[in-house]
Amino acid sequence: AEAYRPRVCVIPPSVRTYRRQAPPRSYFLACVLGAMEEGNDPFCAARALAFLDPEYPLRIVQIGRATDARLDTEARERMRVDSRYRWLGELDHTSANRWLARSHALVVSGRNDDSVNAVAEALGVGLPVMASRIDGHVGLLGDDYPAYFPEGNDCALAALLARAQERPGDRKSTRLNSSHLGISYAVFCLKKK
């Protein structure tokens, strides 16, 4: 590794940071951000609601366009069946990040690495991230990050959401901090000789 040190440079993320807003006090707001694609398990957070007491003060807001009519229909049906779930569709970047900045946590349930930008946006506002344990998330957040859940496991995500929502002190356990990552989100590249 030392042999590569002179050839490595850090490229900081090109993420516009937003000021963190005060999240709602009467309920826990989890945000799901990104296009609804089958490969991203777009309804993992919505399915997790089935494992939680309907009286829990918890809301899921999902932002992103549906990539096909079936996903659009399913999102609308989930909103009809469970008032704790709200799909906003595609929003402009500023509006989406305003929602992110006022949430208690970001949920990324992807099965592939497409959610890295959403994680970077959350890091930019200091937002806790609850993430499926896939290589891309582990590479970004670290192996010992405390808020992973097994890929596609709605029940495990529900347990994370319940723990964070029930005991406000536990929110610190899912909070990302710069000392955990050393340097916040960064991309490494090798310099050409």
N, C-alpha and C positions, 0 to 999 in steps of 0.2 A: 504494500500500500504506500509506503514512504516513497518509492520510486516514482509514483504517479503524482505526488503532491505538487511538484513544480508545474505540472501540466494541467492542473485542475483549476477551474474558476467557478464561482457561484453566480448564478443568474437569478436575481430576485424576481418574484412573481410580478406580473403586470396586472395586479388586482387593485382596483380603486377601492380604497377603504371607506367605509361609512361609519359614522358615529353610532355607537351602540345606543339604542333607545331603551327606555324603561319597558320591560315586558309587562303583559297584563298581570294584575295582582289577583284577580278572581279565578284564574285558571292557568294551567300550564300549557303553553303554546309550542308545539313542535312543528317545524317547517320541513317540507320535502321539496327540494328544488331541482329542476331539470326536466328535460323532455320525457314524456311517458313512452317508454319503449319496452317491449316484452323482455328483452335481455337485461333490463335494469330492475326487474321485479318491482314495478311501479306501485303496486298496492300493498306492499309488505306492511307499511305503517297503518294503512286503513284496516288491514286484516287483524293487526295487533289489537285494535279496539275491541274486538270480540272477546278477548281474554281479560278485559278490564271492566270493573264495575261501572255501569252506566252513570252512576252518581259521581265518579271521579271527576274533578274539575280539570279536564284535559281536552284539548282541541288539536286536531291535525289540519294544517293548511298545506295544500299541495299546489305548486306553481310549475307550469310547463305545459307545452302543447301535447296533445295526444297524437301519436304518429299514425294511428289508423282509427277508423270509425268504431271498431269494437271496443278499443280502450276508452274512447270518448263516451260511449254508451255505458260502459262499466263504471266510469267515474261518476256519471250523472246518477246512476242507480245507487251507488254507494252513498252519495249525498242524500238521496231520498230516504234511504233506510236508516242512516245514522247521522244525526245532526251534529255530531262531534267532528265529522269529516267535511272539509270544504275544499273543492277543487276550483282554482281561480283561472285555470287555462294559461295561455301564454301571456306574459306581461313583459313590458320593456325592462331593460336591465336595471334602471333606477328604481322602478316600482318593486321589482322582485327583491332587490337588495334592501329596500325599506322594510319589507316583511321580514326578511332574514334578520335585520338589525333589531327588530322588536320581539323576536322569538326567544324562548328559553333554550332551545336546542335545535340543531339541524339533524335530520335523520337521512342517512345515505345507505340505501339497501341494495345497491347495485351488485350485479354478478360479474360485471366487467369494470374496467378502469375509467369509464366515461364520467364518473362523478368527481374526479379530482378537482375540476374547476369550482364546483360547489363547495368542496372542503376548503379550498383556498379562499373563497369568499367568506366562509365562516371564520377562518383564521384571521382574516382581515378585520373583523369586528369583535374578535375574542369570544366567539360563540362556542359553547360545548357541541361536540359532534358525537352522535351515536351511529356507529358504522358497522356494516357487515364485514366480517373478517375475511377479506380477500387480499391477494398479494399487493394490489395497488394501494389499498388503504393502509396496510401494514407498512409498506415502503414509505408512505408519507407520514403516518402518525406514530410509527414505532411498534415494535413487537409487544411491549408491555403497556400499551395504551389501555386504560381501564374501561372503556365504553364500547367494546366490540360485542357483537352478537353473531351467532353462526348464520352464514348465508341462508336466506330464505326462512329463517326460524322466527315466525311471527310471535310465538309465545315468549321466546327469549327477549325480543325487542319490547314486548309488553312489560316484562319484568323490569327492564331498564327504565322504561317510561314511568312505571308505577313507583319505583324507588326514587327517582328524581322528583316526581310530583308530590309524593307523600312526605318526604323529609327534605325540606329545603337545604339543609346542611349537606345532603348528599350531592347536591348539584355541583359542589366543588370537586367531587370525585370524578365527574365527567368533563370538567373544564380543562381545556387545552391551555397550556401555558408555555411561554417561550423557553423556560428552563428545561421543560420536558423534551422539546425538539432541538435544543441548542440554539439554532438559528431557526426562525420561523420557516415556513414553507420555502424551499429553494430547489432549483434544478442544477444539477452538476453536469459539466461538460468537460471534455478534454481539449486543451488548447493544442492547436497544430504547432509542430516544431518550426 
